[in-house]
Each structure stands twice: as structure tokens, then as C-alpha cells.
Amino acid sequence: ANAIDLRGARRDEVEAPLLEFLDQAFRAGQRNVWVIHGVGTGAVRAECRELLERVPYVETFRAGDRHEGGDGATIAWLADRD
């Protein structure tokens, strides 16, 4: 799967599942993934994006476009494994 749904999680609950998801996606050779975090207060979104900044094989990421979930989703591009 190239998406993880973290809606309903608290800020302190997203690090472990998000990092595990990213590791699996990277090992599987996926080039882009969706992080669905919802809008809410913005705390989970902020935590997700801070984590994405620190993962060395995340090349770039952006908020979803309107038809992609808007600011309730973040789309990340992963480096090629080779």
C-alpha cells in the first residue's frame, strides 16, 4: 500500500507507525506515498511533516492538492533505492 491513514491519532502516536510505513515503502521501491493525517488542529500534520524532513530518503513532500485531500494529506517522494 502506498498510503497510511493517521486520522484520529494524537501527535505523540504517529512517529512509530509513520517511520515503519516509510521504511517498508522505501524497501519495496515505492517512489511516492500518501500520509493521510486529516486537518484537525494541525498538530498531527505538523508532526508528520517534521518527521518527513528528518528521514534521509524522503526527497520532497507537499500538501495534497484540493482533489488529493488538501491540507489533510501530505504526499512524499522517496529516493530510488539504487
N, C-alpha and C positions, 0 to 999 in steps of 0.2 A: 504494500500500500504506500502511496506517496503523500498521505495526509495523516495528521494527528489532530484529534479534537480535544482540546483542553478546556472547553467551556465548562464553567461550574467549578473549576479548580481554584484554589487560593494561590496567591503569589508564591508562597513557600512550598507549594506542592508540584510545581511544574518542572523544576530542574532535572530531576532523575528521569522522568518519562521522556522529556524532550531530548535530553542528551542520548538516551538509549535509542530513541527513534532515529535521530540524526546519524548515529553510528551505524545502525542497521541499513539505512538508506544509502549511506556512503559506501559501505562494504558491498551492497548489492549493485553499485554502479549507477544509481539514480542521479540524474543531473538537476532535477528541481523537486521541491517538496512544498507542501502547504501546511502551515501551522494555523489551525483554527482556534482562536482564543476568545472570540466574542469581543464586545465593546465594553460593557460594564463600566467600572471606574477607571479602567486603563492600566491597572496595576499588573494584571497578568500579561497584557500586551507588552508593557514596558519590560517586564522580566524576560519574556521570550526574546525580545529584540536585543536586550543586553547579553543574553546567552549566545544568540546568533553572532553578535560582534566578536565574542571570545573564541568561538570554535574555528580552528585554523583552516579547515577545509570548506567552510562556508565562504564562497566568493563574494556574494552580494545578496541583498534581500530588499524587498519593498512591500509596502502595504498593498493589499488587493485592490484592483480596480473596482468600480461600482458593481460590475457583473460577477466579480470574484469574491464578494463578501465585504468589500470596502475595508474599513479600518478594523473590522472584526477578524481579518485574516492577514497573515504575512506569508509571502511566497519567497522561498530562498533557493538560490542556485548553489550547487555543490561542485567542488573541484572534481576534475576527472581523476580517477584513481591512479592512472598510469603516470 
